[in-house]
């Protein structure tokens, strides 16, 4: 088994490229995916309440019965993602 001392001759990783903050190029993709996520979680919530997919297809307004489930899932997901953000800020990551 090799020791880590054998690899001490490797050159260190040097990052000379300065990353500048850039505005996202395709914001519409993020907005579209967020809307799809809202509707898919609302459909799942309506399904948990006993509405079938066929019934939701025939009567799309039934999807809105799943808003409590959608809200709960998206709040949990948002809290989780903010945890990543705050950890990155704490560790001074860009």
C-alpha positions, 0 to 999 in steps of 0.5 A: 500500500502506498503512503500519501508521502509518495504523491507529494511531488504532484503539482498543487492545483492553482486556480488562476481564473477569476470567476465573475458573477454572470447573469443567467442567460436563460431565466425562462427555463428556470421559470418554466421548470418551477411552474411544472414543479408546482403543477406536478406536486399539486397533481400528486397532492390531488392524487393522494386525496383520491382523485385519479389521473383520468379524473384530473385529465378530464377536469383539470381544476381538480389539480388545485385540490392538491395545493396543501401538499404542493405547498408543504413539499415546496416549503421543505424543498426551499428550506433544504436548498437555502441550507445549501446556500447558507452553507456555501456563504458560511464557507465563503464559496462562490 
